[in-house]
């Protein structure tokens, strides 16, 4: 009984056929011996006969002959032509591209676009406003002024910064898509949820804070709106809060960081700030991304409120107050410190938006 050799190389079998053919062994006998040693599926009888004839006709090579193979349809000309079409219309689809190249398969076109040209399809980024060169220059000037002050005064400059803003807090804040994520198996039933609209019942909260924590929280009365007169009253309360909570800050000088919304930039507001002896940081136009309350404190607050429901305005106010007071000191410290990173990034981007 022969010991079977598994998975032999083709050239090994062809060498055996050439050897036995040279000894004048018949093709049928060669096939039988190959089947005994390499197994019945090693090579069919017809292929053995084919190789026997080839060796008898003078073939000496027991390896595959070099083959030219199928020529590639992806040529330099095709890649160049596809690149030109994409640059004419960057919203193309593979289907529309296939209409321009009817003799090229969709798979080939997709390979040219993704592998050869390295294109990826991305959505446009939404920004509050398309900035002009003048806007970008103004933003860079503000960033340079801030960073120059920081490099001269260091940590003492950040210690004096007081920032704040207003935000709407709804009675019902829908749960975000990220908050609804769950661990599931691939065969788990798909969970569905109805899209909810943010409640029209809401409360406007004004929050001022510094690197040590919250200084003032104020809620607008229902039916009222923020204007210069209301903001004057809020700043007066803020001055009293700083006096009570941050001893020595009024003496060293408050550096006020707030955006340039109309109620904040009114003439009487500027006069009031000047009378307090405070120093406002020049806020660049159309730059909500440079307001730390919007992109730091309020972002975490809205995430916390996602999926919650409140029946009354008092419940909303209490929840906001509790959340603000429960935050660790690091939340506020990091928020002020990140201003340096954000203004640095602003310069790197030449005045473009630094946050989505």
Secondary structure, 3 states (H helix, E strand, C coil): CCCCCCCCCHHHHHHHHHHHHHCCCCHHHHHHHHHHHHCCCCCCHHHHHHHHHHHHCCCCCCCCCCCCCCCCCCCHHHHHHHHHHHHHCCCCCHHHHHHHCCCCCHHHHHHHHHHHCCCCCCCCCCCCCCCCHHHHHHHHHHHHHHHHHHHHHCHHHHHCEEEEEEEEEECECCCCCCCCCCCCCCCCCCCCCCCCCCCCCEEEEEEEEECCEEEEEEECCCCCCCCHHHHHHHHHHHHHHHHHHCCCHHHHCCEEECCCCHHHHCHHHHHHHHHHCCEECCCCCCCHHHCHHHHHHHHHHHHHHCCCECCCHHHHHHHHHHHHHHCCHHHHHHHHHHHHHHHHHHHHCCCCCCCC
